[in-house]
Amino acid sequence: MRTTLRSTVVKTEFPAEIMAKLDQGSYFVLDRFKDKQKLYCLAREVILDGIEKIAGTECRRLVERDGLCNMHHYFPVDQLADLDLFVKGNSCIKEVILQLSFNIGRDDLRIPGQFFLEENPFAFKISYPHRIAMQSRVTNAEYHQKYSKLRKKIALQEKRKLELRQKSEDWRDSNRNNLLNTLKNFKQITAEKFFELIKLGSNQTLQTYQGFDRIANQPYAAKVHQPHIDSWYGAPLGGISLWWAIEGATEDNGVVLYPDFFGKAIDFENLAASSSYLPFGITLTKPCKIQVKNGHVLLFKYDMLHSSHLNISDFTRVAIVAQIYTQCKFNPDSIHERGTGFHSSEDIASGNWDHLVQISMRDNFGVLYEGRQKPHVEKRISVRINVELVNGIPICLCDSTTLSLGDKMLVRLQNKSIIVIRTIEGLRAIDAICPHMGINLIDGFHDQQNIYCPGHAVAYGLTDGSSKCDFLKLQVYRADDREGKIFLQKL
């Protein structure tokens, strides 16, 4: 089994070493695992079936010919939400992901003892190039309404399946009292969850997550996640993400990791109501961008800070994300409860894919990162000047000694926010607001050449404000030292 540790390729046959290094904030890419080709082909076939059902046989033929990474040339962007729902509602793909996760947990990681897989075991991640995704008219709010209906449908199907299985078991039970007790217990277990999902599907008020209103009216096809850790949203502590690259995953459209933040204490409880991601005011370290080849699986502890990279590539990126839980302890600061059951590895190993372990979050709180330390805080320099920046008129900002080599300063003017950075080659000044979602770049990592958006890792050049995406560009300004002062001027 070949793995990738951070950015270094190593070979190892010691799963215990991999588990230990995952616990230390490393990541790995699996290029071989049991039934890889079989499971990969099954997953790809489900996606192609969805394309054919939604857009016809000719569209499927063209996508098969040119690859899923080029499907944005043929499959309408407004129907991506329907494809997402088709895949999520497919029973075959659910079985594929459960088998994939079980195989990797048992055979590749050789997790000691029992581990768990979620009843709804995966997220389908399909991302068109951003310039195309932004053309979609289907909003996040419209997608979530449809998704609520799908969850209701799945709940009905699961209820019917459980009832049929229960009847079959009951007829074999010769003790009528045991039969009645079993039925009573069964109804008690399933009714709460079932009616909770029914209520969710029929509720006129859309039930989503904190900060959803910020993106509700944006195109679903352009949805990306800012830096977060999964236990903030109800996932058990210490779980492992399996980011399965189906096709088209590059450094410019995939997952972004922040290994240097692993184990650090982030004050998630103090998040502003408008966000459910990393709070403003925490300066990120350099984003780790990973290219994952088709069919390979990226492994990392999902309590490592991570995000989506805005798709500034020319490819459609298709990935499926599953999770392995080595324990069922939960973050007491979590925004919400998953409200689902778990498959036990012991049940799956014995061939029982139907039994679900019900675990209460409220009765099983744990601790996120024992003895955790606050993340390093970059020196934060900020000045506010109550003037407008106009062409040709320099503005004195502060003493030159305020900004040391490598420091950056947020300058707030009446009509602009600008970041000034002192590099080896001199002062650089650039717009402070990323044009993608209006995120302030002062929280982003910078070096001598670039500043990285703390939201979705797009790198902007300090000399010209350009990025790899031709419609994401920042304005640059002139900044220089004169007589012991820093002056700023619009070019």
Residue pairs with C-beta under 8 A, 6 or more apart in sequence:
1 11
1 12
1 13
1 30
1 31
1 32
1 33
1 108
2 9
2 10
2 11
2 30
2 31
2 32
3 9
3 10
3 11
3 12
3 18
3 28
3 29
3 30
4 10
4 27
4 28
4 29
4 290
5 21
5 26
5 27
5 28
6 26
6 27
6 259
6 288
7 288
12 18
15 108
15 109
15 110
16 110
18 28
18 108
18 109
18 299
19 109
19 111
21 28
22 28
22 240
22 299
22 300
22 301
23 238
23 301
24 262
25 259
25 260
25 262
25 263
25 301
25 304
26 259
26 300
27 257
27 259
27 288
27 290
27 298
27 299
27 300
27 304
28 298
28 299
28 300
29 290
29 292
29 293
29 296
29 297
29 298
29 299
30 104
30 108
30 296
30 297
30 299
31 293
31 295
31 296
33 100
33 103
33 104
33 107
33 108
33 297
34 103
34 104
34 107
34 108
35 99
35 100
35 103
36 295
37 295
39 96
39 99
39 100
40 246
40 295
42 92
42 93
42 96
43 93
43 96
43 97
43 244
43 246
43 320
44 68
44 246
44 247
46 87
46 90
46 92
46 93
46 96
47 68
47 83
47 87
47 246
47 318
48 60
48 63
48 64
49 86
49 90
50 82
50 83
50 86
50 87
50 90
51 59
51 60
51 63
51 71
51 75
51 83
52 59
52 60
53 86
54 75
54 79
54 82
54 83
54 86
55 74
55 75
55 76
55 79
59 74
59 75
62 73
62 74
63 70
63 71
63 74
63 75
66 73
66 74
67 247
67 248
68 246
68 247
68 248
68 316
68 318
69 247
69 248
69 315
69 316
69 317
69 318
70 315
70 316
71 316
72 128
72 129
72 132
72 316
75 83
77 128
77 132
77 133
77 135
77 136
77 221
78 136
78 137
78 138
78 221
80 126
80 128
80 133
80 136
80 138
80 220
80 221
81 138
81 142
81 143
81 146
81 220
81 221
82 146
83 126
84 124
84 126
84 143
84 220
85 146
85 147
85 150
87 93
87 124
88 124
88 147
88 150
89 150
89 153
89 154
93 122
93 320
94 120
94 121
94 122
95 353
97 121
97 122
97 320
97 322
98 117
98 121
98 343
98 348
98 353
100 242
100 244
100 297
100 322
101 117
101 121
101 242
101 322
101 323
101 324
102 117
102 345
102 348
102 349
104 242
104 297
104 299
104 324
105 111
105 115
105 117
105 240
105 324
105 345
106 345
106 349
109 240
109 299
109 324
111 324
111 326
111 345
114 344
114 345
114 346
115 324
115 325
115 326
115 344
115 345
116 236
116 324
116 325
116 326
116 328
116 342
116 343
116 344
116 345
116 357
117 322
117 323
117 324
117 325
117 342
117 343
117 345
117 348
118 323
118 325
118 338
118 340
118 342
118 343
119 340
119 341
119 342
119 343
119 356
120 154
120 340
121 322
121 323
121 343
122 320
122 321
122 322
123 320
123 321
124 320
125 308
125 317
125 318
125 319
125 320
125 321
126 316
126 317
126 318
126 319
127 133
127 224
127 253
127 308
127 311
127 316
127 317
127 318
128 221
128 222
128 311
128 316
129 253
129 311
129 312
129 313
129 314
129 315
129 316
130 222
130 310
130 311
130 312
130 436
130 469
131 469
131 471
132 221
133 219
133 221
133 222
133 311
134 219
134 221
134 222
135 219
136 219
136 220
136 221
136 222
137 219
138 219
138 220
138 221
139 216
139 217
139 218
139 219
139 220
140 212
140 215
140 216
140 217
140 218
140 219
140 220
140 223
141 206
141 216
141 217
142 220
143 220
144 206
144 208
144 212
145 206
148 200
148 201
148 203
148 206
148 207
149 201
151 197
151 200
151 201
152 197
152 198
152 200
152 201
152 202
153 201
154 197
155 193
155 194
155 197
155 198
155 201
158 194
159 190
159 194
162 186
162 190
162 354
165 354
166 182
166 183
166 186
169 182
170 179
170 182
170 183
173 179
173 182
189 358
193 339
193 340
193 341
196 339
200 207
206 212
206 216
208 216
209 233
209 276
209 335
209 336
210 271
210 273
210 275
210 276
210 335
211 271
211 273
211 274
211 275
211 276
211 277
212 276
213 274
214 274
214 275
215 223
224 307
224 308
224 309
224 310
224 311
224 456
225 277
225 307
225 308
226 275
226 277
226 278
226 307
226 439
226 454
226 455
226 456
227 256
227 258
227 277
227 278
227 284
227 305
227 306
227 307
227 454
227 455
228 276
228 277
228 278
228 305
228 306
228 307
229 266
229 302
229 303
229 304
229 305
229 306
230 239
230 241
230 302
230 303
230 323
231 237
231 239
231 302
231 303
231 330
231 331
231 334
231 368
232 268
232 276
232 331
232 333
232 334
232 335
233 276
233 334
233 335
233 336
234 330
234 331
234 334
234 335
234 336
234 337
234 338
234 361
235 302
235 323
235 325
235 338
236 325
236 327
236 328
236 329
236 330
237 303
237 327
237 329
237 330
237 331
237 366
237 367
237 368
238 301
238 303
238 325
238 326
238 327
238 329
239 301
239 302
239 303
239 323
239 324
239 325
239 326
240 299
240 300
240 301
240 302
240 323
240 324
240 326
241 298
241 299
241 300
241 301
241 302
241 306
241 321
241 322
241 323
242 297
242 298
242 299
242 321
242 322
242 323
242 324
243 254
243 255
243 292
243 297
243 298
243 299
243 300
243 319
243 321
244 295
244 296
244 297
244 298
244 319
244 320
244 321
244 322
245 254
245 292
245 293
245 294
245 295
245 296
245 297
245 298
245 318
245 319
246 294
246 295
246 318
246 319
246 320
247 294
247 316
247 317
247 318
248 294
248 313
248 315
248 316
248 317
248 318
249 291
249 292
249 293
249 294
249 317
249 318
249 319
250 291
250 313
250 315
250 317
251 289
251 290
251 291
251 309
252 289
252 309
252 311
252 312
252 313
252 468
253 309
253 310
253 311
253 312
253 313
253 315
253 317
254 289
254 290
254 291
254 292
254 309
254 317
254 319
255 290
255 298
255 306
255 307
255 308
255 309
255 319
256 287
256 288
256 289
256 290
256 306
256 307
256 308
256 309
256 456
256 457
257 287
257 288
257 290
257 300
257 304
257 305
257 306
258 284
258 285
258 287
258 288
258 304
258 305
258 306
258 307
259 288
259 304
260 285
260 286
261 284
261 285
261 304
261 305
261 375
262 301
262 303
262 304
262 305
263 369
263 372
263 373
264 305
264 369
264 372
264 373
264 374
264 375
265 369
265 372
265 373
265 374
265 375
266 278
266 279
266 282
266 305
266 375
267 279
268 279
268 333
269 333
270 279
271 277
271 279
272 279
272 280
276 335
277 307
277 455
278 284
278 305
278 443
278 454
280 440
280 443
281 380
281 443
282 375
282 377
282 443
283 377
283 378
283 380
283 442
283 443
283 444
283 445
283 454
284 305
284 443
284 444
284 445
284 452
284 454
285 376
285 445
286 445
286 447
286 452
287 307
287 309
287 445
287 452
287 457
289 309
289 457
290 298
292 298
292 319
300 306
302 323
303 368
303 369
307 455
307 456
307 457
308 456
309 456
309 457
309 458
310 436
310 453
310 455
310 456
310 457
310 458
310 469
310 472
311 317
312 458
312 467
312 468
312 469
312 472
325 342
327 366
328 342
328 357
328 359
328 364
329 364
329 365
329 366
330 361
330 364
330 365
330 366
331 365
331 366
331 368
332 365
333 368
334 361
337 361
337 362
338 361
341 356
341 357
341 358
341 359
342 356
342 357
342 358
342 359
343 353
343 355
343 356
343 357
344 355
344 357
347 353
347 355
347 357
379 407
380 410
380 442
381 402
381 403
381 407
381 408
381 409
381 410
382 409
382 410
382 411
382 412
382 442
383 397
383 398
383 409
383 410
383 411
383 412
384 411
384 412
385 395
385 397
385 411
385 412
385 413
386 414
387 395
387 413
387 414
388 413
388 414
388 415
388 416
389 395
389 413
389 415
389 416
389 418
389 477
389 488
389 490
390 490
391 490
391 491
392 489
392 490
393 489
393 490
394 478
394 487
394 488
394 489
395 413
395 487
395 488
395 489
396 485
396 486
396 487
397 409
397 411
397 420
397 485
397 486
397 487
397 488
398 409
398 485
398 486
399 484
399 485
399 486
400 481
400 484
400 485
400 486
401 484
402 409
402 486
403 409
403 420
403 422
403 427
403 486
404 422
405 422
405 423
405 424
406 422
406 423
407 421
407 422
408 419
408 420
408 421
408 422
408 442
408 446
408 451
409 419
409 420
409 421
410 417
410 418
410 419
410 432
410 440
410 442
411 417
411 418
411 419
411 420
411 429
411 432
411 488
416 431
416 432
417 431
417 432
417 433
417 440
418 429
418 430
418 431
418 432
418 477
418 488
419 429
419 430
419 431
419 432
419 441
419 442
419 451
420 427
420 428
420 429
420 479
420 486
420 488
421 427
421 428
421 429
421 430
421 446
421 451
421 462
422 428
423 448
423 462
424 448
425 448
426 480
427 479
427 480
427 481
427 486
428 462
428 463
428 476
428 479
429 476
429 477
429 478
429 479
429 488
430 441
430 451
430 460
430 462
430 465
430 474
430 475
430 476
430 477
431 441
431 465
431 474
431 475
431 476
432 440
432 441
432 442
433 439
433 440
433 441
434 440
434 441
434 453
434 455
434 458
434 460
434 472
434 474
435 472
435 473
435 474
436 453
436 455
436 456
436 458
436 472
437 455
437 456
439 453
439 454
439 455
440 454
441 451
441 452
441 453
441 454
441 460
443 454
444 451
444 452
444 453
444 454
445 451
445 452
445 454
446 452
446 462
448 462
449 461
449 462
449 463
450 459
450 460
450 461
450 462
451 459
451 460
451 462
452 458
452 459
452 460
453 459
453 460
458 467
458 468
458 469
458 472
459 467
459 468
460 466
460 467
460 472
460 473
460 474
461 467
462 476
463 476
464 476
465 473
465 474
465 475
465 476
466 473
467 473
476 491
477 488
477 489
477 490
477 491
478 488
478 489
478 490
478 491
479 486
479 487
479 488
479 489
480 486
480 487
481 487
